[in-house]
Amino acid sequence: MASGGPGQPAAPLGPLVVACLAATWLVWGSTYLAIKWALISLPPFFQMGTRFVGAGALMFAWSRWVRGAALPTRRQWRHALALGTLMLGGGMGGTATAEQTIGSGLVVAFIAVMPMMVAVIERLFGVRPRSRELAGILVGFAGVLLLTQGAEFRASPAGLLAILVACSAWALGSVLSQRSWPMAPGAIGHASQMLCGGIVLLVLSWFTGERPDWPPTLVSSLAWLYLLVFGSLLAFNAYMLLLSRTSAVLASSYSLVNPIIALLLGVAVGKETVTPAEWVAVAIILLGVGLLLLQRARHGSAA
C-alpha cells in the first residue's frame, strides 16, 4: 500500500522524492522526441515492448542475483500483469501509436489532463483533492493550453482514441497500484511490471502485424537505447517509487512540466525561438506545479 493512501499520513518531500520528481520531469520531457526518432525504424508496440522487456530483464536479474530479492508470488505476478497491461500496454503503447497520426501539441495537451484524471479516479476511492492541489491542477493545465496554443493540432479519430485510451489507462493503473494491486516490494516488483507490460506490448505488435525496418537506422537505434536506459530504467522506476511514497496527483505532475522541457529542448537542439506568450505560459505552469508541491509539503509537515 502506498504512503499517502486513504487514512494514511503523507510523507514530506524528502531528497529521494525530489530526485524522483526531477527524473520524471526532465527525462520524460525528452522522451517524446526520442519516441519520434525511434519510430523511424521501429513501430510503436514493438519499440515499447522490446524496450520494457529489456529493461525489466536487466532489473530483475540485478534484483534477484545481486540484491538477493525474493521472487514475486503468484498474486504479485498477477498484479504486475494487470498494472503492466494498463500502464505500459495501454499508456505507453497508446502514446506511441497516437504520435504517428496526431500532432505533438495535441499529445502534450491530452497528457496534461493526467492529474485531473487521477483526481477523478481517486474520488471513487473516497479521496478528495485539497483546494490548493485542485488549484495547482487547474493552473498548470491552463498553462499547458497556453503553451501549446498555435501548435499543429493535426488529428485523426484513431490517434485521438489512442491518446485517450493511453491517458485513461495510465491514470487508472497509477491509482490501482497504490490502493488495490500491490506488487512485490522494491525494484523486483517494478521489474516484474516492466516484463509483463513489455510482453503484452510484443503480443500487440504481433497481433497488429507490425514489421520493424531491419537493420534500424542509427538514429532509431540510439533513440531506442536512450528510451531503455533513461525512459524505462530511470524515469519509469522513479515514477513507480513516487507512487509508493507520495500522492498520485503529485507523481503525475510530470505531465505539466514535460512541455516546458520539450520547449527548452526545441530551443537548444532545434534553435527554436520562444515568444513572450510562451514564457508567460511557462511561468503559469510552474505556478501550478508549485501549488502541488506546496500542498504536499504542508500535508507532510502536518502529518
N, C-alpha and C positions, 0 to 999 in steps of 0.2 A: 504494500500500500504506500502511496506516495505521501511524502510530507506535505502538509498543507491541504489535505483532503478534508471532508466533512467532519467537523468536530475536532480537528487536529490543529495545533498551533503551527503557524508558518515559521520557517527558519529565516533569520535575517540574511541579507545579501553578503555572504562571505566571499573570500577570494576565489574559491572554486566555482561558485555560481557566476561571479562576474567574468571569470575566464571562459566559462561555457557560453555565456551570453555573447561575449566577444567573438567566439569561434563561429557561432551560428550567424551572427550579424555579418562578419567580414567574409567568411568562406562562402556561405551560401549566396551572398551578394554577387560573387564572381562565377557561380556555377551556371547561371543562365547562359552566359556567353560560352562556357565550356561545353554545355549540352548542345548548343547550336553547332559548335565546331565538330563535336563527336558525331553528330547526325549526318555529316558529310559522307561517312562510310558506314556507320553503324546505326541501324534502325532503332527506334526508341525502346521497345521491350527487350531486344537483345542487348542493347547498350547498357540498360539499367540492370538487367538480370545478371550478366557476366560481372558487372561491377560489384554488385552486392554479394554474389556468391564468392567472388574472390576475396573481398574484404571480410566477409563472415568467416570464411575458412581460415584466413590468417589469424583473426582474433580468437577463434575457437581453439586453434592449435596452441596459441600463446597462453590463453587462459587455462587450458587443460594441462599442458605439459611443462609450462614454465611456472605458472602461478599455482598449479595443483588444484584448480577449482573442481568441484563435484559436477558430474554430468546432470543436465536438467532432467527432471522427472517427466513421465508421460504427460501429466497435466500441464506442466510448464512448456513442453513442446507444443501442445495444442494451443496454448495461449500465444506462443511465439508465431505459430502458423496463422492464427486469426489476425493478430496485430500486423504481421508481415504482409498479409494479403491486403489489409486495409491501407496501411501507411506506405508500403513500398509498391505493391501491385497497383492499388488504386491511386495513391497520392503521387509517387514519383513517376510511375508509368503514365498516368494520365497527363501529368505536366509535360513530359517529353513528347507525348502524342499531340497535345494541343499546340506546342511550339512549331509543329510542322505546317499548321494551317491558319493560325491566328497571330496577329501582331504581338510583339513582346510587351507593348504598352498595355494591352488588354490582359495579358497573362499576369503582369505585375499588379494591375488594379484588382483582378479577381483574388489573387493570393493575399492582398492586403485586407481582405474581408475575413481572413482566418481568425483573428482574435474575437471578432463578433460571432462567428460560427461556434467557436469554443465556448464562449459565454452562454450562447443559447443552449448548447448541449449540456453544459454544466447545470443550467437551470433545471433540467429534467432530473438531476440528482439532488435538487434542493439547494444548490449553491448560487447565491445572488452576487452579481458583481457589485463591488462597493462604488460609491459615487465617483471617487477620484479615478478608479480603474475604468469605469464606463466612460468618463470624460476623456481619459487617455486614448481609449479605443477610437472614439469618435473624432477627436482632434487629429490623431495620427492618420486615420483613413482619409479625412478631408485633405490633409497634406499630400497624401499619395495621389489623390484625384487631381489636385492642382499640379503636381509634378508631372503627371502623365498627360496633362492637357496638351493637345496638339500632336501627341504621338500617333503613330499609324495604328488605328483600331480596325485593321483588316480582320474580318471574321468569317467563319463558316459554321453552320449548325453542328457539324461533327466536332470541330475544335471547341466550340462553346460548351458542348456536352462533356467533352473530355476534361476541360479545366474545372467545370462544376463538380463532376464526379471526383476529381483529384482533391479539390479543397474539402469537400464533404467527408471523403474517406479519411483524409489525414486528420481533420479535426476530431472525428469520431474515434479514431484509433488513439489519438493523444489522450482523450478523456478516459477511454476504457482502460488504457494502460495504467492509469492512476487508481482506478476505482473498482474494476471488475476482473481484469485478466492479468494478474501479476506473473511475471516471468521469473526465471532463475536469477538470483541476485548477482549483481556486478556485471563484468564485461562478458562473461559467457552467456548471460541472458540476452544481451544486445547482439552477440554473435549469432545465437540461435535464431533471433528475429531476422537478421540480415540473410542468413542461409535460407530460411523458409520463404521470405519475401522474394529473394533472388530466384529461387526455383519456380515460384509462382509466375514471375515475370518471364522466365525462359519458356514455361509452358504456354503462356500467352503469345510469346514470339513464334513458337512452333505452330500454334493454332491459327494465327493470323497470316502465316506463310511469309514471315519476314526473311529477307535474303541480304545479309551484310555484303558489302563490297570487299573482296579479298584479293590481295592484301589491302588493309585500310591505309588511307593516306597518313603521312607523318603527323599532320595537324590533328586528325581524328585520334590517332594512337596516343599522342601526348595529352590531348584533352581527356580521353578515357582514363589514362593513368592519373591525371590530376583529380578527376572525379572519384576514383577509387581511394586514393590516399587522403585527400583533403575533404572531399564531399562526404565520403562514407566513413572511413576510419576515424576521422577527426570530428567533423561537424555533426554527423548523424548521432554518433555516440555522445557528443556534448549535449545534443537536444534531448536524448533519452535520459541522460543524467539530470538535466534540468527538470524533466517531468517527475523525477523521483525526489526532487528537493525543493521545488517551487511550484507556483500555480501554472496551470496550462496556458492561461492568458498571457502571463509574462514570458513563458517559454516561447510562445508563438509571436512574440514581438519582433522576431527576425523578419517577419513579412512586412513590417513597416520600415525597417532600416535597410533591407536589401535594395530597394530602389535608389537610395542615396549612394550605396556602394557601386551599383551599376552605373549611376550618373558619373561618379568620380572616375571609374574605370574608363568610361567613354572619353572623359577629358584627358586622362593620362595616356591611354592607348590609341584612341581614335582621334585625338586632337580636336575634340568637340568643344564648343563654347557653351557656357552656362548663362542663361538670361537672368535678369533681376527677379523675374517671377519664379524661376526655378529655385533661386537662393531663398526666397520667401517660403516656398513650399518645403525646402529642407528644414528651415527653422521651425515651421509648424509641425512637421513630423517629429523632430527632436523634442519639441514641447510635449507632444503626445506620449512619446516613449519615456520622457522624464516623469510625467504623471504616473505612468505604470510603475516605474522604479521607485518613486516616492511612496506610492501606496504600499508597495511591497516592503520597503524599509520601515514604514510606520507600523504595518501589521506585525512584522517580525520583531520590532523592538518592544511592542506591547504584549507579545506572547509570553 
